Amino acid sequence: MPASDLEFARFVRESAHRVAERGGLEAVLRVRYPRARVRANDLSGLDAVLYAYRDGRWEPNRDA
């Protein structure tokens, strides 16, 4: 998500507290953002980190 999309970031944080798994988070996000995707970092040896993409993919921050 673009770092400047504060509304999406807030919605992701609030939603993450209400669901127990990645698929559930993606389903909740897609109610408001139909193209949303949630991905895990999948790198061994690192703590699990989820990335939420409003439009289904990473996009550079155009506001920078």
mmCIF file of the N, C-alpha and C atoms, coordinates in Angstrom:
data_MODEL
# 
_entry.id   MODEL 
# 
loop_
_atom_site.group_PDB 
_atom_site.id 
_atom_site.type_symbol 
_atom_site.label_atom_id 
_atom_site.label_alt_id 
_atom_site.label_comp_id 
_atom_site.label_asym_id 
_atom_site.label_entity_id 
_atom_site.label_seq_id 
_atom_site.pdbx_PDB_ins_code 
_atom_site.Cartn_x 
_atom_site.Cartn_y 
_atom_site.Cartn_z 
_atom_site.occupancy 
_atom_site.B_iso_or_equiv 
_atom_site.pdbx_formal_charge 
_atom_site.auth_seq_id 
_atom_site.auth_comp_id 
_atom_site.auth_asym_id 
_atom_site.auth_atom_id 
_atom_site.pdbx_PDB_model_num 
ATOM 1   N N  . MET A 1 1  ? 0.852   -1.165  0.000  1.00 0.00 ? 1  MET A N  1 
ATOM 2   C CA . MET A 1 1  ? 0.000   0.000   0.000  1.00 0.00 ? 1  MET A CA 1 
ATOM 3   C C  . MET A 1 1  ? 0.893   1.221   0.000  1.00 0.00 ? 1  MET A C  1 
ATOM 4   N N  . PRO A 1 2  ? 0.496   2.224   -0.690 1.00 0.00 ? 2  PRO A N  1 
ATOM 5   C CA . PRO A 1 2  ? 1.293   3.453   -0.602 1.00 0.00 ? 2  PRO A CA 1 
ATOM 6   C C  . PRO A 1 2  ? 1.316   3.951   0.835  1.00 0.00 ? 2  PRO A C  1 
ATOM 7   N N  . ALA A 1 3  ? 2.473   4.381   1.291  1.00 0.00 ? 3  ALA A N  1 
ATOM 8   C CA . ALA A 1 3  ? 2.599   4.844   2.668  1.00 0.00 ? 3  ALA A CA 1 
ATOM 9   C C  . ALA A 1 3  ? 1.667   6.012   2.965  1.00 0.00 ? 3  ALA A C  1 
ATOM 10  N N  . SER A 1 4  ? 1.284   6.736   1.944  1.00 0.00 ? 4  SER A N  1 
ATOM 11  C CA . SER A 1 4  ? 0.418   7.895   2.147  1.00 0.00 ? 4  SER A CA 1 
ATOM 12  C C  . SER A 1 4  ? -1.063  7.519   2.269  1.00 0.00 ? 4  SER A C  1 
ATOM 13  N N  . ASP A 1 5  ? -1.419  6.260   2.042  1.00 0.00 ? 5  ASP A N  1 
ATOM 14  C CA . ASP A 1 5  ? -2.825  5.845   2.119  1.00 0.00 ? 5  ASP A CA 1 
ATOM 15  C C  . ASP A 1 5  ? -3.169  5.519   3.569  1.00 0.00 ? 5  ASP A C  1 
ATOM 16  N N  . LEU A 1 6  ? -3.369  6.557   4.346  1.00 0.00 ? 6  LEU A N  1 
ATOM 17  C CA . LEU A 1 6  ? -3.590  6.402   5.781  1.00 0.00 ? 6  LEU A CA 1 
ATOM 18  C C  . LEU A 1 6  ? -4.894  5.687   6.091  1.00 0.00 ? 6  LEU A C  1 
ATOM 19  N N  . GLU A 1 7  ? -5.924  5.891   5.292  1.00 0.00 ? 7  GLU A N  1 
ATOM 20  C CA . GLU A 1 7  ? -7.213  5.224   5.514  1.00 0.00 ? 7  GLU A CA 1 
ATOM 21  C C  . GLU A 1 7  ? -7.070  3.707   5.360  1.00 0.00 ? 7  GLU A C  1 
ATOM 22  N N  . PHE A 1 8  ? -6.385  3.260   4.302  1.00 0.00 ? 8  PHE A N  1 
ATOM 23  C CA . PHE A 1 8  ? -6.176  1.829   4.100  1.00 0.00 ? 8  PHE A CA 1 
ATOM 24  C C  . PHE A 1 8  ? -5.333  1.252   5.239  1.00 0.00 ? 8  PHE A C  1 
ATOM 25  N N  . ALA A 1 9  ? -4.276  1.947   5.612  1.00 0.00 ? 9  ALA A N  1 
ATOM 26  C CA . ALA A 1 9  ? -3.410  1.479   6.692  1.00 0.00 ? 9  ALA A CA 1 
ATOM 27  C C  . ALA A 1 9  ? -4.197  1.329   7.996  1.00 0.00 ? 9  ALA A C  1 
ATOM 28  N N  . ARG A 1 10 ? -5.047  2.288   8.315  1.00 0.00 ? 10 ARG A N  1 
ATOM 29  C CA . ARG A 1 10 ? -5.864  2.223   9.520  1.00 0.00 ? 10 ARG A CA 1 
ATOM 30  C C  . ARG A 1 10 ? -6.814  1.031   9.461  1.00 0.00 ? 10 ARG A C  1 
ATOM 31  N N  . PHE A 1 11 ? -7.459  0.842   8.307  1.00 0.00 ? 11 PHE A N  1 
ATOM 32  C CA . PHE A 1 11 ? -8.401  -0.258  8.141  1.00 0.00 ? 11 PHE A CA 1 
ATOM 33  C C  . PHE A 1 11 ? -7.697  -1.608  8.269  1.00 0.00 ? 11 PHE A C  1 
ATOM 34  N N  . VAL A 1 12 ? -6.498  -1.734  7.724  1.00 0.00 ? 12 VAL A N  1 
ATOM 35  C CA . VAL A 1 12 ? -5.727  -2.977  7.833  1.00 0.00 ? 12 VAL A CA 1 
ATOM 36  C C  . VAL A 1 12 ? -5.397  -3.262  9.293  1.00 0.00 ? 12 VAL A C  1 
ATOM 37  N N  . ARG A 1 13 ? -4.892  -2.262  10.012 1.00 0.00 ? 13 ARG A N  1 
ATOM 38  C CA . ARG A 1 13 ? -4.542  -2.468  11.430 1.00 0.00 ? 13 ARG A CA 1 
ATOM 39  C C  . ARG A 1 13 ? -5.758  -2.874  12.250 1.00 0.00 ? 13 ARG A C  1 
ATOM 40  N N  . GLU A 1 14 ? -6.864  -2.166  12.070 1.00 0.00 ? 14 GLU A N  1 
ATOM 41  C CA . GLU A 1 14 ? -8.077  -2.492  12.822 1.00 0.00 ? 14 GLU A CA 1 
ATOM 42  C C  . GLU A 1 14 ? -8.592  -3.888  12.467 1.00 0.00 ? 14 GLU A C  1 
ATOM 43  N N  . SER A 1 15 ? -8.553  -4.233  11.204 1.00 0.00 ? 15 SER A N  1 
ATOM 44  C CA . SER A 1 15 ? -9.052  -5.534  10.762 1.00 0.00 ? 15 SER A CA 1 
ATOM 45  C C  . SER A 1 15 ? -8.158  -6.670  11.234 1.00 0.00 ? 15 SER A C  1 
ATOM 46  N N  . ALA A 1 16 ? -6.855  -6.440  11.269 1.00 0.00 ? 16 ALA A N  1 
ATOM 47  C CA . ALA A 1 16 ? -5.908  -7.486  11.681 1.00 0.00 ? 16 ALA A CA 1 
ATOM 48  C C  . ALA A 1 16 ? -6.147  -7.923  13.116 1.00 0.00 ? 16 ALA A C  1 
ATOM 49  N N  . HIS A 1 17 ? -6.660  -7.048  13.941 1.00 0.00 ? 17 HIS A N  1 
ATOM 50  C CA . HIS A 1 17 ? -6.939  -7.399  15.334 1.00 0.00 ? 17 HIS A CA 1 
ATOM 51  C C  . HIS A 1 17 ? -8.173  -8.283  15.470 1.00 0.00 ? 17 HIS A C  1 
ATOM 52  N N  . ARG A 1 18 ? -8.999  -8.354  14.425 1.00 0.00 ? 18 ARG A N  1 
ATOM 53  C CA . ARG A 1 18 ? -10.257 -9.101  14.516 1.00 0.00 ? 18 ARG A CA 1 
ATOM 54  C C  . ARG A 1 18 ? -10.200 -10.468 13.837 1.00 0.00 ? 18 ARG A C  1 
ATOM 55  N N  . VAL A 1 19 ? -9.138  -10.781 13.124 1.00 0.00 ? 19 VAL A N  1 
ATOM 56  C CA . VAL A 1 19 ? -9.068  -12.064 12.411 1.00 0.00 ? 19 VAL A CA 1 
ATOM 57  C C  . VAL A 1 19 ? -7.827  -12.836 12.852 1.00 0.00 ? 19 VAL A C  1 
ATOM 58  N N  . ALA A 1 20 ? -7.895  -14.154 12.720 1.00 0.00 ? 20 ALA A N  1 
ATOM 59  C CA . ALA A 1 20 ? -6.813  -15.000 13.220 1.00 0.00 ? 20 ALA A CA 1 
ATOM 60  C C  . ALA A 1 20 ? -5.833  -15.454 12.145 1.00 0.00 ? 20 ALA A C  1 
ATOM 61  N N  . GLU A 1 21 ? -6.171  -15.308 10.878 1.00 0.00 ? 21 GLU A N  1 
ATOM 62  C CA . GLU A 1 21 ? -5.281  -15.827 9.835  1.00 0.00 ? 21 GLU A CA 1 
ATOM 63  C C  . GLU A 1 21 ? -5.264  -14.905 8.620  1.00 0.00 ? 21 GLU A C  1 
ATOM 64  N N  . ARG A 1 22 ? -4.240  -15.098 7.802  1.00 0.00 ? 22 ARG A N  1 
ATOM 65  C CA . ARG A 1 22 ? -4.028  -14.251 6.630  1.00 0.00 ? 22 ARG A CA 1 
ATOM 66  C C  . ARG A 1 22 ? -5.213  -14.267 5.684  1.00 0.00 ? 22 ARG A C  1 
ATOM 67  N N  . GLY A 1 23 ? -5.767  -15.439 5.394  1.00 0.00 ? 23 GLY A N  1 
ATOM 68  C CA . GLY A 1 23 ? -6.903  -15.534 4.479  1.00 0.00 ? 23 GLY A CA 1 
ATOM 69  C C  . GLY A 1 23 ? -8.114  -14.784 5.000  1.00 0.00 ? 23 GLY A C  1 
ATOM 70  N N  . GLY A 1 24 ? -8.305  -14.819 6.298  1.00 0.00 ? 24 GLY A N  1 
ATOM 71  C CA . GLY A 1 24 ? -9.414  -14.087 6.899  1.00 0.00 ? 24 GLY A CA 1 
ATOM 72  C C  . GLY A 1 24 ? -9.222  -12.588 6.777  1.00 0.00 ? 24 GLY A C  1 
ATOM 73  N N  . LEU A 1 25 ? -7.993  -12.126 6.958  1.00 0.00 ? 25 LEU A N  1 
ATOM 74  C CA . LEU A 1 25 ? -7.709  -10.701 6.821  1.00 0.00 ? 25 LEU A CA 1 
ATOM 75  C C  . LEU A 1 25 ? -7.967  -10.247 5.395  1.00 0.00 ? 25 LEU A C  1 
ATOM 76  N N  . GLU A 1 26 ? -7.511  -11.021 4.426  1.00 0.00 ? 26 GLU A N  1 
ATOM 77  C CA . GLU A 1 26 ? -7.732  -10.655 3.028  1.00 0.00 ? 26 GLU A CA 1 
ATOM 78  C C  . GLU A 1 26 ? -9.230  -10.589 2.720  1.00 0.00 ? 26 GLU A C  1 
ATOM 79  N N  . ALA A 1 27 ? -9.995  -11.514 3.233  1.00 0.00 ? 27 ALA A N  1 
ATOM 80  C CA . ALA A 1 27 ? -11.445 -11.518 2.996  1.00 0.00 ? 27 ALA A CA 1 
ATOM 81  C C  . ALA A 1 27 ? -12.094 -10.268 3.577  1.00 0.00 ? 27 ALA A C  1 
ATOM 82  N N  . VAL A 1 28 ? -11.687 -9.883  4.779  1.00 0.00 ? 28 VAL A N  1 
ATOM 83  C CA . VAL A 1 28 ? -12.241 -8.680  5.404  1.00 0.00 ? 28 VAL A CA 1 
ATOM 84  C C  . VAL A 1 28 ? -11.865 -7.437  4.590  1.00 0.00 ? 28 VAL A C  1 
ATOM 85  N N  . LEU A 1 29 ? -10.620 -7.345  4.174  1.00 0.00 ? 29 LEU A N  1 
ATOM 86  C CA . LEU A 1 29 ? -10.175 -6.180  3.400  1.00 0.00 ? 29 LEU A CA 1 
ATOM 87  C C  . LEU A 1 29 ? -10.916 -6.071  2.073  1.00 0.00 ? 29 LEU A C  1 
ATOM 88  N N  . ARG A 1 30 ? -11.193 -7.221  1.449  1.00 0.00 ? 30 ARG A N  1 
ATOM 89  C CA . ARG A 1 30 ? -11.832 -7.210  0.126  1.00 0.00 ? 30 ARG A CA 1 
ATOM 90  C C  . ARG A 1 30 ? -13.287 -6.747  0.150  1.00 0.00 ? 30 ARG A C  1 
ATOM 91  N N  . VAL A 1 31 ? -13.893 -6.702  1.313  1.00 0.00 ? 31 VAL A N  1 
ATOM 92  C CA . VAL A 1 31 ? -15.239 -6.146  1.396  1.00 0.00 ? 31 VAL A CA 1 
ATOM 93  C C  . VAL A 1 31 ? -15.198 -4.676  0.985  1.00 0.00 ? 31 VAL A C  1 
ATOM 94  N N  . ARG A 1 32 ? -14.189 -3.963  1.442  1.00 0.00 ? 32 ARG A N  1 
ATOM 95  C CA . ARG A 1 32 ? -14.048 -2.538  1.126  1.00 0.00 ? 32 ARG A CA 1 
ATOM 96  C C  . ARG A 1 32 ? -13.117 -2.290  -0.054 1.00 0.00 ? 32 ARG A C  1 
ATOM 97  N N  . TYR A 1 33 ? -12.112 -3.132  -0.207 1.00 0.00 ? 33 TYR A N  1 
ATOM 98  C CA . TYR A 1 33 ? -11.098 -2.988  -1.267 1.00 0.00 ? 33 TYR A CA 1 
ATOM 99  C C  . TYR A 1 33 ? -11.041 -4.305  -2.044 1.00 0.00 ? 33 TYR A C  1 
ATOM 100 N N  . PRO A 1 34 ? -11.855 -4.458  -3.083 1.00 0.00 ? 34 PRO A N  1 
ATOM 101 C CA . PRO A 1 34 ? -12.005 -5.750  -3.775 1.00 0.00 ? 34 PRO A CA 1 
ATOM 102 C C  . PRO A 1 34 ? -10.717 -6.341  -4.362 1.00 0.00 ? 34 PRO A C  1 
ATOM 103 N N  . ARG A 1 35 ? -9.731  -5.527  -4.633 1.00 0.00 ? 35 ARG A N  1 
ATOM 104 C CA . ARG A 1 35 ? -8.476  -6.045  -5.212 1.00 0.00 ? 35 ARG A CA 1 
ATOM 105 C C  . ARG A 1 35 ? -7.390  -6.262  -4.170 1.00 0.00 ? 35 ARG A C  1 
ATOM 106 N N  . ALA A 1 36 ? -7.716  -6.095  -2.892 1.00 0.00 ? 36 ALA A N  1 
ATOM 107 C CA . ALA A 1 36 ? -6.718  -6.211  -1.826 1.00 0.00 ? 36 ALA A CA 1 
ATOM 108 C C  . ALA A 1 36 ? -6.111  -7.613  -1.783 1.00 0.00 ? 36 ALA A C  1 
ATOM 109 N N  . ARG A 1 37 ? -4.834  -7.654  -1.423 1.00 0.00 ? 37 ARG A N  1 
ATOM 110 C CA . ARG A 1 37 ? -4.110  -8.911  -1.245 1.00 0.00 ? 37 ARG A CA 1 
ATOM 111 C C  . ARG A 1 37 ? -3.308  -8.827  0.034  1.00 0.00 ? 37 ARG A C  1 
ATOM 112 N N  . VAL A 1 38 ? -3.131  -9.967  0.685  1.00 0.00 ? 38 VAL A N  1 
ATOM 113 C CA . VAL A 1 38 ? -2.284  -10.053 1.864  1.00 0.00 ? 38 VAL A CA 1 
ATOM 114 C C  . VAL A 1 38 ? -1.265  -11.141 1.597  1.00 0.00 ? 38 VAL A C  1 
ATOM 115 N N  . ARG A 1 39 ? -0.006  -10.806 1.758  1.00 0.00 ? 39 ARG A N  1 
ATOM 116 C CA . ARG A 1 39 ? 1.087   -11.742 1.504  1.00 0.00 ? 39 ARG A CA 1 
ATOM 117 C C  . ARG A 1 39 ? 1.995   -11.828 2.719  1.00 0.00 ? 39 ARG A C  1 
ATOM 118 N N  . ALA A 1 40 ? 2.592   -13.000 2.930  1.00 0.00 ? 40 ALA A N  1 
ATOM 119 C CA . ALA A 1 40 ? 3.581   -13.190 3.995  1.00 0.00 ? 40 ALA A CA 1 
ATOM 120 C C  . ALA A 1 40 ? 4.972   -13.038 3.412  1.00 0.00 ? 40 ALA A C  1 
ATOM 121 N N  . ASN A 1 41 ? 5.954   -12.703 4.252  1.00 0.00 ? 41 ASN A N  1 
ATOM 122 C CA . ASN A 1 41 ? 7.319   -12.536 3.757  1.00 0.00 ? 41 ASN A CA 1 
ATOM 123 C C  . ASN A 1 41 ? 7.959   -13.855 3.352  1.00 0.00 ? 41 ASN A C  1 
ATOM 124 N N  . ASP A 1 42 ? 7.567   -14.983 3.943  1.00 0.00 ? 42 ASP A N  1 
ATOM 125 C CA . ASP A 1 42 ? 8.030   -16.324 3.564  1.00 0.00 ? 42 ASP A CA 1 
ATOM 126 C C  . ASP A 1 42 ? 9.544   -16.523 3.598  1.00 0.00 ? 42 ASP A C  1 
ATOM 127 N N  . LEU A 1 43 ? 10.284  -15.684 4.290  1.00 0.00 ? 43 LEU A N  1 
ATOM 128 C CA . LEU A 1 43 ? 11.727  -15.861 4.400  1.00 0.00 ? 43 LEU A CA 1 
ATOM 129 C C  . LEU A 1 43 ? 12.032  -16.645 5.664  1.00 0.00 ? 43 LEU A C  1 
ATOM 130 N N  . SER A 1 44 ? 12.763  -17.740 5.508  1.00 0.00 ? 44 SER A N  1 
ATOM 131 C CA . SER A 1 44 ? 13.052  -18.576 6.676  1.00 0.00 ? 44 SER A CA 1 
ATOM 132 C C  . SER A 1 44 ? 13.944  -17.826 7.652  1.00 0.00 ? 44 SER A C  1 
ATOM 133 N N  . GLY A 1 45 ? 13.743  -18.104 8.921  1.00 0.00 ? 45 GLY A N  1 
ATOM 134 C CA . GLY A 1 45 ? 14.561  -17.491 9.949  1.00 0.00 ? 45 GLY A CA 1 
ATOM 135 C C  . GLY A 1 45 ? 14.089  -16.119 10.400 1.00 0.00 ? 45 GLY A C  1 
ATOM 136 N N  . LEU A 1 46 ? 13.079  -15.585 9.755  1.00 0.00 ? 46 LEU A N  1 
ATOM 137 C CA . LEU A 1 46 ? 12.559  -14.275 10.128 1.00 0.00 ? 46 LEU A CA 1 
ATOM 138 C C  . LEU A 1 46 ? 11.171  -14.410 10.740 1.00 0.00 ? 46 LEU A C  1 
ATOM 139 N N  . ASP A 1 47 ? 10.813  -13.469 11.580 1.00 0.00 ? 47 ASP A N  1 
ATOM 140 C CA . ASP A 1 47 ? 9.456   -13.442 12.111 1.00 0.00 ? 47 ASP A CA 1 
ATOM 141 C C  . ASP A 1 47 ? 8.475   -13.241 10.967 1.00 0.00 ? 47 ASP A C  1 
ATOM 142 N N  . ALA A 1 48 ? 7.309   -13.816 11.119 1.00 0.00 ? 48 ALA A N  1 
ATOM 143 C CA . ALA A 1 48 ? 6.277   -13.678 10.093 1.00 0.00 ? 48 ALA A CA 1 
ATOM 144 C C  . ALA A 1 48 ? 5.831   -12.220 10.015 1.00 0.00 ? 48 ALA A C  1 
ATOM 145 N N  . VAL A 1 49 ? 5.824   -11.705 8.805  1.00 0.00 ? 49 VAL A N  1 
ATOM 146 C CA . VAL A 1 49 ? 5.362   -10.345 8.545  1.00 0.00 ? 49 VAL A CA 1 
ATOM 147 C C  . VAL A 1 49 ? 4.375   -10.429 7.399  1.00 0.00 ? 49 VAL A C  1 
ATOM 148 N N  . LEU A 1 50 ? 3.234   -9.788  7.577  1.00 0.00 ? 50 LEU A N  1 
ATOM 149 C CA . LEU A 1 50 ? 2.247   -9.740  6.507  1.00 0.00 ? 50 LEU A CA 1 
ATOM 150 C C  . LEU A 1 50 ? 2.292   -8.384  5.834  1.00 0.00 ? 50 LEU A C  1 
ATOM 151 N N  . TYR A 1 51 ? 2.123   -8.394  4.521  1.00 0.00 ? 51 TYR A N  1 
ATOM 152 C CA . TYR A 1 51 ? 2.071   -7.177  3.734  1.00 0.00 ? 51 TYR A CA 1 
ATOM 153 C C  . TYR A 1 51 ? 0.697   -7.092  3.097  1.00 0.00 ? 51 TYR A C  1 
ATOM 154 N N  . ALA A 1 52 ? 0.054   -5.952  3.228  1.00 0.00 ? 52 ALA A N  1 
ATOM 155 C CA . ALA A 1 52 ? -1.269  -5.744  2.638  1.00 0.00 ? 52 ALA A CA 1 
ATOM 156 C C  . ALA A 1 52 ? -1.134  -4.800  1.456  1.00 0.00 ? 52 ALA A C  1 
ATOM 157 N N  . TYR A 1 53 ? -1.722  -5.201  0.350  1.00 0.00 ? 53 TYR A N  1 
ATOM 158 C CA . TYR A 1 53 ? -1.682  -4.410  -0.884 1.00 0.00 ? 53 TYR A CA 1 
ATOM 159 C C  . TYR A 1 53 ? -3.105  -4.045  -1.275 1.00 0.00 ? 53 TYR A C  1 
ATOM 160 N N  . ARG A 1 54 ? -3.394  -2.763  -1.302 1.00 0.00 ? 54 ARG A N  1 
ATOM 161 C CA . ARG A 1 54 ? -4.744  -2.290  -1.606 1.00 0.00 ? 54 ARG A CA 1 
ATOM 162 C C  . ARG A 1 54 ? -5.192  -2.693  -2.998 1.00 0.00 ? 54 ARG A C  1 
ATOM 163 N N  . ASP A 1 55 ? -4.304  -2.604  -3.960 1.00 0.00 ? 55 ASP A N  1 
ATOM 164 C CA . ASP A 1 55 ? -4.658  -2.891  -5.353 1.00 0.00 ? 55 ASP A CA 1 
ATOM 165 C C  . ASP A 1 55 ? -4.069  -4.200  -5.860 1.00 0.00 ? 55 ASP A C  1 
ATOM 166 N N  . GLY A 1 56 ? -3.717  -5.099  -4.945 1.00 0.00 ? 56 GLY A N  1 
ATOM 167 C CA . GLY A 1 56 ? -3.265  -6.420  -5.321 1.00 0.00 ? 56 GLY A CA 1 
ATOM 168 C C  . GLY A 1 56 ? -1.789  -6.563  -5.599 1.00 0.00 ? 56 GLY A C  1 
ATOM 169 N N  . ARG A 1 57 ? -1.046  -5.459  -5.572 1.00 0.00 ? 57 ARG A N  1 
ATOM 170 C CA . ARG A 1 57 ? 0.397   -5.534  -5.843 1.00 0.00 ? 57 ARG A CA 1 
ATOM 171 C C  . ARG A 1 57 ? 1.095   -4.323  -5.235 1.00 0.00 ? 57 ARG A C  1 
ATOM 172 N N  . TRP A 1 58 ? 2.411   -4.417  -5.094 1.00 0.00 ? 58 TRP A N  1 
ATOM 173 C CA . TRP A 1 58 ? 3.194   -3.320  -4.577 1.00 0.00 ? 58 TRP A CA 1 
ATOM 174 C C  . TRP A 1 58 ? 3.264   -2.221  -5.617 1.00 0.00 ? 58 TRP A C  1 
ATOM 175 N N  . GLU A 1 59 ? 3.158   -0.990  -5.158 1.00 0.00 ? 59 GLU A N  1 
ATOM 176 C CA . GLU A 1 59 ? 3.317   0.171   -6.034 1.00 0.00 ? 59 GLU A CA 1 
ATOM 177 C C  . GLU A 1 59 ? 4.183   1.178   -5.304 1.00 0.00 ? 59 GLU A C  1 
ATOM 178 N N  . PRO A 1 60 ? 5.091   1.832   -6.041 1.00 0.00 ? 60 PRO A N  1 
ATOM 179 C CA . PRO A 1 60 ? 5.927   2.832   -5.377 1.00 0.00 ? 60 PRO A CA 1 
ATOM 180 C C  . PRO A 1 60 ? 5.078   4.004   -4.890 1.00 0.00 ? 60 PRO A C  1 
ATOM 181 N N  . ASN A 1 61 ? 5.564   4.658   -3.861 1.00 0.00 ? 61 ASN A N  1 
ATOM 182 C CA . ASN A 1 61 ? 4.874   5.821   -3.315 1.00 0.00 ? 61 ASN A CA 1 
ATOM 183 C C  . ASN A 1 61 ? 5.062   6.991   -4.271 1.00 0.00 ? 61 ASN A C  1 
ATOM 184 N N  . ARG A 1 62 ? 4.009   7.448   -4.868 1.00 0.00 ? 62 ARG A N  1 
ATOM 185 C CA . ARG A 1 62 ? 4.086   8.549   -5.835 1.00 0.00 ? 62 ARG A CA 1 
ATOM 186 C C  . ARG A 1 62 ? 4.116   9.912   -5.165 1.00 0.00 ? 62 ARG A C  1 
ATOM 187 N N  . ASP A 1 63 ? 3.858   9.938   -3.858 1.00 0.00 ? 63 ASP A N  1 
ATOM 188 C CA . ASP A 1 63 ? 3.836   11.206  -3.135 1.00 0.00 ? 63 ASP A CA 1 
ATOM 189 C C  . ASP A 1 63 ? 5.210   11.639  -2.648 1.00 0.00 ? 63 ASP A C  1 
ATOM 190 N N  . ALA A 1 64 ? 6.190   10.772  -2.779 1.00 0.00 ? 64 ALA A N  1 
ATOM 191 C CA . ALA A 1 64 ? 7.530   11.075  -2.265 1.00 0.00 ? 64 ALA A CA 1 
ATOM 192 C C  . ALA A 1 64 ? 8.267   12.026  -3.173 1.00 0.00 ? 64 ALA A C  1 
# 
